[in-house]
Amino acid sequence: MGKVIMKKTTSNAESDFPKLAQPALRALAAAGVRNLNQLTKFSEEEVKRWHGIGPNAMTRLRRALHEKGLSFAADREKRE
């Protein structure tokens, strides 16, 4: 019999997140956030409170959103 190779069911192809530490990726997954567009439904303050999201993850997420012309929910409301 041949070897069975298991693949991860989630791939980076589904996500457009920047490089993040595993705790931050787990926090996003636990919140049901799989890509940056879904992240825009949450305020920056809310995301900061998620266990596993630290200052470094917030900086990277903020930058990635900005590069795509997106923002956290509260940030978007402040600009309008």
C-alpha positions in Angstrom: 0.0 0.0 0.0 1.2 3.5 -0.8 1.5 6.3 1.7 -1.4 8.6 2.3 -0.4 12.2 2.3 -2.7 14.6 4.2 -3.0 18.2 3.0 -4.1 21.1 5.1 -7.7 22.0 4.4 -6.9 25.7 4.7 -4.2 27.1 2.4 -2.7 30.5 2.0 -4.4 30.7 -1.4 -7.7 31.4 0.5 -6.1 34.1 2.6 -4.5 37.4 1.7 -3.2 38.0 5.2 0.4 39.2 5.6 2.9 37.0 7.3 1.5 36.6 10.8 2.5 34.5 13.9 0.4 31.3 14.5 -1.4 32.8 17.6 -2.6 35.7 15.4 -3.7 33.3 12.6 -5.6 31.2 15.2 -7.3 34.2 16.6 -8.5 35.3 13.1 -9.7 31.7 12.4 -11.5 31.6 15.7 -13.4 34.7 14.7 -14.3 33.3 11.4 -12.1 35.7 9.5 -10.4 34.1 6.5 -9.3 37.2 4.5 -8.8 40.9 4.7 -12.2 41.8 3.3 -13.9 39.9 6.1 -11.6 41.7 8.6 -13.1 45.0 7.6 -16.3 44.1 9.4 -14.6 44.5 12.7 -13.2 47.6 14.4 -9.6 47.9 15.3 -10.4 48.0 19.0 -12.4 44.8 18.7 -9.6 42.9 16.9 -7.0 44.2 19.4 -8.9 42.4 22.2 -8.7 39.0 20.5 -6.4 36.6 22.3 -3.4 36.1 20.0 -3.5 39.5 18.3 -0.6 41.6 19.5 0.9 44.9 18.5 3.0 43.3 15.7 0.0 41.5 14.2 -2.1 44.8 14.3 0.7 46.7 12.5 0.9 44.1 9.8 -2.9 43.8 9.4 -3.3 47.6 9.3 -0.6 47.9 6.6 -2.1 45.1 4.6 -5.6 46.6 4.7 -4.2 50.0 3.7 -2.3 48.5 0.7 -5.7 47.1 -0.6 -7.6 50.3 0.1 -9.4 48.7 3.0 -9.7 49.6 6.7 -11.1 48.4 10.0 -14.8 49.2 10.5 -14.4 52.1 12.9 -11.6 53.6 10.8 -13.9 53.7 7.8 -16.7 55.4 9.8 -14.3 58.1 11.0 -13.3 59.1 7.4 -16.9 59.3 6.1 
